Amino acid sequence: MGVQYIGMDQLPLNCSGRIININMDNLLKRKLTDMGMIKGTEFKVEGQAPLGDPIRINLRGYNLAIRKSDAKNILVERI
């Protein structure tokens, strides 16, 4: 059985993952890659807003809030 990839929005709190691919328009993809979200980057889901959106992840030593609608387009593997 191979590795299963999921959207970043599907990872539960306190779980870690690794970015596999970012599937979104070039402008937002560029902004995210400028903030360090590149293929192979490990991160941890640290929290979420009271209604579940946005989610807060920690990567490269800092926290980043990302909308669930954007997080679903970031393909990750759970680690």
ROKEMI-581793 format. One record per residue (C-alpha): x, y, z; residue in one letter; residue number from 1. Coordinates in Angstrom, 2 decimals, decimal comma. Each point is the difference from the previous one (the first is absolute). Layout:
<recs>
[rec [X; Y; Z]; "A"; NUM] ...
</recs>
This chain:
<recs>
[rec [0,00; 0,00; 0,00]; "M"; 1] [rec [1,46; 3,36; -1,06]; "G"; 2] [rec [0,15; 3,34; 1,74]; "V"; 3] [rec [-3,34; 1,80; 0,10]; "Q"; 4] [rec [-0,02; 3,73; -0,65]; "Y"; 5] [rec [-2,71; 2,28; 1,40]; "I"; 6] [rec [-0,85; 3,69; 0,05]; "G"; 7] [rec [1,62; 2,00; 2,80]; "M"; 8] [rec [-3,50; 0,87; 1,28]; "D"; 9] [rec [-0,60; -3,68; 0,85]; "Q"; 10] [rec [2,84; -0,32; 2,52]; "L"; 11] [rec [-1,24; 0,03; 3,60]; "P"; 12] [rec [1,42; 2,27; 2,71]; "L"; 13] [rec [3,49; -0,85; 1,28]; "N"; 14] [rec [0,81; -2,13; -3,06]; "C"; 15] [rec [3,05; 0,52; -2,16]; "S"; 16] [rec [0,31; -0,20; -3,75]; "G"; 17] [rec [2,25; 0,62; -2,97]; "R"; 18] [rec [-0,97; 2,14; -2,99]; "I"; 19] [rec [-0,21; -1,97; -3,25]; "I"; 20] [rec [-1,51; 2,54; -2,41]; "N"; 21] [rec [-1,88; 3,31; -0,07]; "I"; 22] [rec [-2,89; 0,04; -2,51]; "N"; 23] [rec [-1,21; 3,59; -0,28]; "M"; 24] [rec [0,32; 3,11; -2,12]; "D"; 25] [rec [3,48; 1,41; -0,52]; "N"; 26] [rec [-0,42; 3,16; 2,12]; "L"; 27] [rec [-1,03; -1,79; 3,21]; "L"; 28] [rec [2,44; -2,85; -0,66]; "K"; 29] [rec [2,79; 2,57; -0,33]; "R"; 30] [rec [-0,97; 1,66; 3,30]; "K"; 31] [rec [0,00; -3,35; 1,80]; "L"; 32] [rec [3,32; -1,09; -1,47]; "T"; 33] [rec [1,51; 3,37; 0,97]; "D"; 34] [rec [-1,05; -0,82; 3,59]; "M"; 35] [rec [1,81; -3,34; -0,15]; "G"; 36] [rec [-2,77; -2,36; -1,05]; "M"; 37] [rec [1,89; -2,06; -2,53]; "I"; 38] [rec [0,00; -3,68; -0,91]; "K"; 39] [rec [1,53; -2,06; 2,78]; "G"; 40] [rec [-0,58; 2,55; 2,78]; "T"; 41] [rec [-1,18; -1,57; 3,25]; "E"; 42] [rec [-2,65; 1,73; 2,10]; "F"; 43] [rec [-2,33; -0,60; 2,95]; "K"; 44] [rec [-3,65; 0,97; 0,35]; "V"; 45] [rec [0,04; 2,08; 3,20]; "E"; 46] [rec [-3,52; 1,35; 0,27]; "G"; 47] [rec [-3,12; 1,34; -1,63]; "Q"; 48] [rec [-2,46; 2,83; 0,46]; "A"; 49] [rec [-3,14; -0,71; 2,07]; "P"; 50] [rec [-2,08; -0,76; -3,12]; "L"; 51] [rec [2,83; -2,04; -1,55]; "G"; 52] [rec [1,21; 2,54; -2,55]; "D"; 53] [rec [2,81; 1,03; -0,36]; "P"; 54] [rec [2,43; -2,64; 1,21]; "I"; 55] [rec [3,38; 0,82; 1,56]; "R"; 56] [rec [3,07; -1,93; -1,04]; "I"; 57] [rec [3,58; 0,20; 1,17]; "N"; 58] [rec [2,73; -0,32; -2,59]; "L"; 59] [rec [3,62; 1,10; -0,13]; "R"; 60] [rec [-0,28; 1,39; 3,56]; "G"; 61] [rec [-2,97; 2,32; -0,46]; "Y"; 62] [rec [-3,80; -0,20; 0,06]; "N"; 63] [rec [-2,12; 0,59; -3,07]; "L"; 64] [rec [-3,80; 0,26; -0,20]; "A"; 65] [rec [-1,50; -1,34; -3,20]; "I"; 66] [rec [-3,61; -0,20; -1,15]; "R"; 67] [rec [-1,42; -3,50; -0,28]; "K"; 68] [rec [-1,10; 0,76; -3,56]; "S"; 69] [rec [3,67; 0,57; -0,87]; "D"; 70] [rec [1,32; -2,82; 2,20]; "A"; 71] [rec [-2,10; -2,56; -1,89]; "K"; 72] [rec [2,08; 0,77; -3,12]; "N"; 73] [rec [3,27; -0,82; 1,75]; "I"; 74] [rec [0,74; -3,69; -0,38]; "L"; 75] [rec [1,81; -1,49; 3,00]; "V"; 76] [rec [1,02; -3,31; 1,50]; "E"; 77] [rec [-0,47; -0,69; 3,70]; "R"; 78] [rec [3,21; -0,71; 1,92]; "I"; 79] 
</recs>
